């Protein structure tokens, strides 16, 4: 009687099933109470009440958010309420697939849709020709539509501003006829042949072009898989990736011709096309039922249904040989628009493709397929012009997975691959893979006794003494920067009542990644992030404009309930620490604070010997907050980046900002030119609203006495655990002196010098160096070799001459003899190297 339920948690639907359901209701202060399980009565009036003053709960891509009076949140994604109505303990859980909340096809429990669609391995099954026959029938219909299009003269502007209007023969460029390849040929044939894909920014579309008719308005059927694989793109709503052989459909304000060697989009397209070739080979050799085959950040894979069969390493060679045949045939990649009904007919033999069509393509709409050889696949594209572009291909590994990531669904077989436009690139890649194996942080950490894991605490590293030395030194390194840069270190609790996460908006969509437990009848959780706790600290006192900026820094321990199958060394763990800091500042201080964070980042990664690239991710379609504030914030970030890196020293990633604010993505490259995203700088307009954070502006004008601060999330290392792994592989286990867990070892040539060596070790210890003495009975040569293998930075050899002179003879781990130095001189030299982060 005290509360009025305005909406059902996580459900945006006009009807509800007559099952038991769990729901959360919020009072006017945003506090939640868990209602008891009650049967829902069927009613025609159980939809969403959006009356004035109502508070309702929405589901977004990352957080749960509240609709409150005057604050409109993004439209929620559609939710399958059947997963909730089954009485699952946790209700709607968000991103993790599990037995009660994973993506379902239909009905109760796991679903097998593959069944007998695959019985046994069959080479070149008859349904390949049947599918091609249906394709040709549909193609005739599309061609009739294209024949009715009116060619219109267009112009094409290149990145340097040059406007092109005619081909080499003097014929005017025309919509529906001229392709990016044709345009490239006017510049040079070599450019046209070496370009993988075009990035097209249209000034406008011709009148008879429709995105809907062209199958471009629906959902990309591979988008989920590409997001999971963290595949990024420079394309946006205004700029489209376009096949080199696909006719243009309007005047082009900017045409970029992208090559594999220097463009990420080109690599993504190249590997996506290679995935299709892999799929074609699998169909030819085994008659697999293909499901999805997305590109990855470095390669690709294809999932296929094979019943109870599975891939083996022996399958790699036949697959590679078949792909080689496909390459030699130079099969064209053909794009074709289809209706949903045509797609269901086209893929009548493949229940997985049919399910994608039923769930991803709305009735009455269109989507696209691509054909190469006799492979026809649901795909948004674009692709390379023909299969001959893929000059080098290798099957790299295989694994088992499940349809839609749900372990109760069909088991699928996944084969991974890599490909290049040149055989030399594949050779270099294989060499780098061997180097990467040697540098694998798990191998090095085990060899150097740095960390261990145990099944009784899976996903949480045990830091052995030498590993803890590196871990603590990294934290100390950042803390020294905090002291110099005006940060205030704080300590926050590890566990919170779940109401905090309801208030911050994380609970609904992130709860399944949290460790939750009962405390005296209330639900609590271990914190997976620090920001809500920092907001509580900001709100604890009355803040003035004179106090800002406030820079809270926290190395609090965080826990995230990662799936056991996703755990991987130190790169994906359940327990970790971040060099997490949140800056609360005024709108006018954004630029200076971001510039300070960028300079902080530069100092950190220059010390590590790593390079970096900057990207400004701007306002997405479903952004929260006023447009004016977004534009002001983006301009401040751009100005800071211009001052930091210079104009042209960074690039824009349009529409890829978080819904709560724009961000700067910092991508660092290690010694093997691998890209890592560890550091981050993000603006947040929403948490200050959710926690009602304010500061006194000092203004006497009514209504302007208080204002909301802008919150800047920033991290330099990111997770200390992950940065440890990155640096371990970056240095190859050869830690620089300042970070090394084994800095110096003193080696006596004879036992009579052991006491003197102990004295030298003690002096080094007093200066906070990690020093040891080898008093074993091994030979001198063996001691030196052991020290080199253990990666001691320096070996201090003591013989009779050194003993008599109070000195040591210095050798490096590369076995370079530096010569004899007095002990005090040696210590001063090491202190200088350490202070210079060498």
C-alpha positions, 0 to 999 in steps of 0.5 A, spaced: 500 500 500 505 504 500 508 503 494 506 504 487 509 499 482 510 503 475 514 498 471 517 491 471 524 490 472 528 489 465 521 488 461 519 492 456 512 489 454 505 490 454 503 483 456 506 479 462 505 471 462 502 468 468 508 465 471 511 467 478 516 473 477 521 477 481 521 484 481 524 490 484 520 496 486 523 503 488 521 509 493 522 516 491 529 516 494 531 510 489 532 505 494 529 498 492 526 493 496 525 486 493 518 484 493 516 477 495 514 472 489 507 473 487 503 470 482 501 475 476 494 475 474 493 476 467 491 483 465 490 487 459 492 493 463 499 490 465 503 494 461 508 500 462 505 506 466 509 512 463 504 517 468 508 523 471 512 522 476 513 515 474 520 511 475 521 505 471 527 501 469 530 500 463 536 496 460 541 499 456 548 496 453 552 497 459 548 499 465 541 499 468 538 506 468 532 509 471 527 513 467 525 519 472 521 526 471 526 530 467 531 525 465 530 521 459 534 514 458 536 511 452 530 506 449 532 499 452 533 493 447 528 488 447 528 482 452 526 475 452 521 475 458 521 467 457 528 467 461 525 471 467 518 468 467 521 461 468 523 463 476 530 464 475 533 465 482 537 472 479 532 474 474 534 478 468 542 477 469 545 481 463 551 479 459 553 472 461 549 466 458 547 461 463 542 456 464 537 461 466 538 467 463 542 465 456 539 467 449 534 462 448 531 459 441 524 457 444 521 453 449 524 450 456 531 449 457 536 448 452 534 447 445 537 442 439 536 445 432 541 442 429 538 435 430 539 430 424 541 436 419 548 433 419 549 426 420 556 424 417 562 428 413 560 428 406 564 431 401 560 436 396 553 435 398 547 435 393 544 441 397 550 446 395 547 446 388 540 446 390 542 453 394 545 456 388 539 454 384 535 458 389 540 464 389 540 465 381 532 465 381 532 471 387 538 474 383 534 475 377 528 478 381 534 483 384 536 484 377 530 486 374 529 492 380 536 494 378 534 495 371 529 500 373 534 505 377 536 511 373 544 512 372 545 520 375 552 523 374 556 524 380 562 527 383 567 523 388 572 527 392 578 524 394 582 525 401 586 530 399 580 535 396 581 533 389 574 532 385 574 526 380 568 526 375 570 522 369 574 515 368 580 514 364 576 514 358 572 521 359 566 517 361 562 521 367 561 517 373 554 515 374 550 512 380 548 505 380 554 504 375 561 507 377 564 503 383 570 505 387 575 500 383 573 504 377 575 511 381 581 508 383 583 506 376 583 513 374 589 514 379 593 508 378 591 501 376 596 499 382 592 503 387 586 499 385 588 492 385 592 493 392 586 497 395 582 492 399 575 496 401 573 503 400 571 507 406 565 512 403 562 518 406 556 520 402 554 527 400 547 525 399 544 519 396 540 519 389 533 519 389 531 512 387 536 509 393 533 506 399 537 504 405 531 499 407 530 496 399 538 495 399 538 491 406 542 496 410 537 498 415 536 491 419 541 489 424 548 486 422 547 479 423 555 478 425 555 485 430 554 481 436 560 476 435 564 482 432 563 486 439 565 480 443 571 479 439 573 487 440 573 488 433 573 496 431 571 500 425 573 507 423 566 507 419 560 510 422 553 512 420 555 517 415 561 513 413 560 506 410 565 501 408 563 499 401 566 493 396 571 496 391 566 493 386 559 495 389 556 501 385 556 508 388 549 510 390 550 518 390 555 523 390 561 522 395 564 527 399 570 523 401 573 516 398 578 513 402 581 507 399 584 502 404 589 497 404 591 491 408 598 493 410 596 500 414 588 500 415 584 496 420 578 496 417 581 493 411 584 488 415 577 486 418 574 486 411 580 481 408 579 476 414 572 476 414 572 474 406 577 469 409 572 466 414 567 465 408 573 462 404 574 457 410 566 456 410 566 454 403 572 449 404 568 446 410 562 445 406 566 442 400 570 437 405 565 435 410 558 438 409 558 442 415 552 446 417 555 453 418 553 458 423 557 464 424 564 466 421 566 473 424 573 476 423 577 477 429 582 483 431 587 478 428 584 473 424 577 469 424 573 463 425 567 459 423 563 455 427 559 449 424 555 444 426 557 437 425 553 433 430 557 428 434 563 429 430 569 434 431 575 437 428 582 434 429 588 437 427 589 432 421 583 436 418 588 443 418 591 440 411 585 438 407 582 445 409 588 449 407 589 445 401 581 446 399 582 454 400 588 454 396 584 451 390 578 457 392 584 462 391 586 460 385 579 460 382 579 467 383 571 467 385 568 473 385 564 476 392 557 477 389 553 482 394 545 480 393 539 483 397 534 478 399 527 479 403 526 475 409 522 470 406 527 469 400 532 467 405 528 462 409 528 459 402 535 460 400 537 457 407 532 451 408 537 446 409 540 450 415 536 451 421 542 455 424 541 460 418 534 460 419 534 461 426 538 467 425 533 470 419 527 469 424 530 472 430 535 478 427 531 480 421 524 483 422 518 481 418 517 485 411 524 487 411 530 485 407 538 483 409 543 481 404 547 475 402 554 474 399 556 469 394 563 466 392 563 460 389 558 455 391 558 458 398 552 463 400 552 466 406 548 471 410 552 477 411 552 485 411 559 485 408 563 488 405 568 483 402 574 483 397 573 483 390 575 476 389 578 470 393 585 471 389 586 476 394 588 471 399 595 469 397 596 466 404 592 462 409 593 457 415 588 454 419 591 455 426 587 451 432 580 449 433 575 448 439 568 446 441 563 452 443 555 452 443 550 455 439 549 462 442 554 461 447 549 457 451 552 450 454 545 447 453 544 449 446 547 445 440 555 443 440 558 447 435 565 446 432 570 452 431 576 452 426 580 459 427 584 461 421 589 467 419 590 469 412 594 475 408 595 478 401 602 476 401 606 469 403 611 473 406 607 476 411 604 469 413 611 467 414 613 473 419 606 471 423 608 464 424 615 467 427 612 472 431 607 466 434 613 462 436 616 469 439 609 470 443 609 463 445 616 464 448 614 471 451 607 468 454 607 471 461 604 464 464 610 461 461 615 466 464 611 467 470 612 460 472 619 459 470 621 465 474 617 463 480 612 470 480 605 467 481 601 461 482 594 459 481 590 454 485 583 451 483 581 452 490 581 460 488 580 459 480 582 466 477 585 469 483 593 469 482 597 467 488 603 472 488 609 469 490 615 473 493 618 475 487 612 476 483 609 481 489 616 485 488 614 487 481 606 488 483 608 492 489 613 496 485 608 498 479 603 500 485 609 504 488 611 507 481 603 510 480 603 512 487 609 517 486 606 520 480 599 521 484 604 525 489 607 529 484 600 530 480 596 532 486 591 526 487 588 524 494 589 517 495 583 514 499 581 507 501 574 504 500 570 498 502 570 491 499 563 490 500 557 494 499 549 493 500 547 491 493 542 498 493 549 502 492 549 498 485 542 499 484 543 507 485 549 507 480 545 503 475 550 497 475 546 492 478 541 490 473 545 489 467 552 487 471 549 483 477 551 476 474 558 479 474 558 480 481 559 476 487 553 476 491 551 474 498 546 474 504 548 479 510 542 479 515 537 478 510 539 483 505 543 482 498 550 484 498 556 484 493 563 485 493 565 491 489 567 490 481 569 497 480 570 503 485 566 509 482 560 508 486 564 508 492 568 514 490 561 518 489 559 516 496 565 520 498 564 526 494 557 526 497 559 526 504 561 533 504 559 540 502 563 541 496 565 548 493 568 550 487 574 552 490 575 545 492 575 542 485 578 539 482 578 533 487 582 527 484 580 521 488 585 515 487 584 508 489 588 501 489 582 498 492 581 490 490 576 488 485 572 482 484 568 480 478 565 473 477 568 471 470 566 465 467 571 459 469 572 458 461 574 465 460 579 465 465 586 466 462 592 467 466 593 474 468 589 477 462 582 475 465 582 474 472 576 474 478 581 478 483 585 484 481 587 491 483 586 498 478 590 504 479 583 507 479 582 514 479 576 519 479 576 526 478 571 531 479 571 538 476 567 543 473 566 544 465 571 549 465 576 544 468 575 538 463 580 540 458 586 542 463 584 535 467 584 531 461 591 534 458 594 532 465 591 525 465 594 525 458 601 527 460 601 522 466 599 517 461 605 519 456 610 519 462 608 512 464 608 509 457 615 512 455 618 509 462 615 502 459 618 504 452 611 503 449 608 507 444 601 509 443 595 512 439 589 516 441 582 516 439 577 520 441 570 516 441 564 521 440 557 521 442 553 515 440 546 515 438 543 513 445 547 518 449 544 521 455 545 528 457 544 535 453 547 535 446 550 542 448 554 539 454 556 533 449 559 538 444 562 542 449 566 536 452 568 533 446 571 540 444 575 540 450 577 533 449 579 535 442 583 541 444 587 537 450 589 532 445 591 537 440 595 541 445 598 534 447 599 530 440 598 536 435 593 537 430 593 530 426 596 526 432 590 523 433 583 521 430 576 521 431 572 514 432 565 517 431 559 515 435 563 510 439 563 514 446 560 511 452 552 513 453 554 517 459 560 521 456 565 521 450 572 518 452 579 517 449 581 511 447 589 509 448 592 504 444 599 502 446 604 498 442 608 493 445 615 490 443 612 486 438 607 491 435 601 488 439 596 493 441 593 493 448 588 498 451 590 499 458 589 506 459 583 510 459 580 517 460 572 517 460 568 523 461 561 521 465 555 526 466 550 521 469 553 518 475 553 525 478 546 525 476 544 519 479 548 520 486 545 528 486 552 530 486 553 538 487 558 543 489 557 550 491 558 555 485 559 561 489 554 565 485 548 569 488 544 568 482 537 564 484 538 557 481 545 557 479 548 557 487 549 549 485 552 545 479 553 538 478 561 536 477 563 532 471 566 526 473 573 523 469 574 516 470 581 515 468 586 509 469 594 509 467 595 501 468 588 499 468 588 492 471 595 491 475 594 484 473 593 485 466 599 490 466 603 485 469 602 480 463 603 486 458 610 488 461 612 481 462 611 479 455 613 486 452 620 485 456 620 478 455 622 476 462 628 481 462 625 486 467 629 493 467 633 494 473 628 498 477 622 493 476 626 487 476 625 482 482 632 479 481 637 485 481 643 483 483 647 476 485 654 476 488 658 470 486 664 468 490 669 465 486 671 461 492 668 459 499 673 463 503 670 470 500 663 468 502 663 472 508 665 478 504 659 477 499 654 477 504 657 484 507 656 486 499 649 483 499 647 487 506 649 493 503 645 493 497 639 490 501 640 497 506 639 501 499 633 497 498 636 493 492 634 485 491 640 482 492 642 475 493 649 471 494 650 464 491 654 460 496 652 453 492 657 448 491 656 449 483 662 451 479 663 458 477 661 458 470 655 454 472 653 460 477 654 465 472 649 461 467 644 460 473 644 467 474 643 469 467 637 464 466 634 467 472 635 474 469 639 477 474 640 484 472 647 484 474 652 479 477 658 481 482 664 477 481 668 477 487 675 473 487 682 475 491 683 481 487 676 484 489 676 482 496 683 485 497 681 492 494 674 492 497 671 491 490 666 487 485 667 485 478 660 487 474 657 482 469 651 484 466 645 478 464 648 479 457 655 476 459 658 483 458 664 484 463 663 492 465 670 491 470 672 492 477 668 497 481 669 499 489 663 497 492 660 504 494 661 506 486 657 500 484 652 502 489 651 509 486 651 506 479 645 502 481 642 507 484 643 512 478 640 507 473 634 505 478 632 513 479 632 513 471 628 507 470 633 503 467 
